[in-house]
Amino acid sequence: MDPARQREIASKGGSSVPPEKRPFSQDHRLAAAAGRKGGEHSHGGRRRPGTEPATTA
């Protein structure tokens, strides 16, 4: 696809939804919670080996 056409299409993203119907743009905590929830589901709620949080002694 022509890059200019692709940019034109991408620039229209979300414009069909009025701002008051876009909750993530109004409440960033809601967006963060949704992102966490999606991450848990996509990874099965498990951490990958080597990504355990650091513990303090």
N, C-alpha and C positions, 0 to 999 in steps of 0.2 A: 504494500500500500504506500502511496505517496506520503512522505513525512508531513507535508503541509496539510494534507487531508486528515491525517491521523491527529495532528495537533488541533485542527478545527473540531473534530469529533470529541476529543478529550476535553476541550475547553467548555463544552456544554454539560459536562457531568454535574448532576445535582441541580441544574437550573430549573428543572420541571417541578421541583418540590419547593413550596414557599418556605422562607426562613423559620416561621413559627412551627413548622412540621418537621424540622431537623433538630431533634433533641440533642444530638452530640455537639452541635455547634453552640448550643446554649449552656450545656452542663458538661464540663470536661471530666468531672468525676464519674459521670454516667458512662462516658466513652471509655475511660480507663477501666471501669468495672467490666464493661462488655468485652474489652480486649483481653482482660485476664480470663474471663469465662471462656472465650474462644480459644485461648492458648491452652487452658486445661483440657478442653475437649479434643483439640487437635493432637495433643501429646498424651492423651489418656490420663492426665493428672499425674504423670510421673516425670521425674527429672531425668535428664540424660546423664550417663556416667561422666563424672568430671565436672558437673555443674552444680555440685552441692554447695550451699552457702558456707563461707568461711566461719569457723568457730573460734572463739576467743578463749585463751587459756586462763 
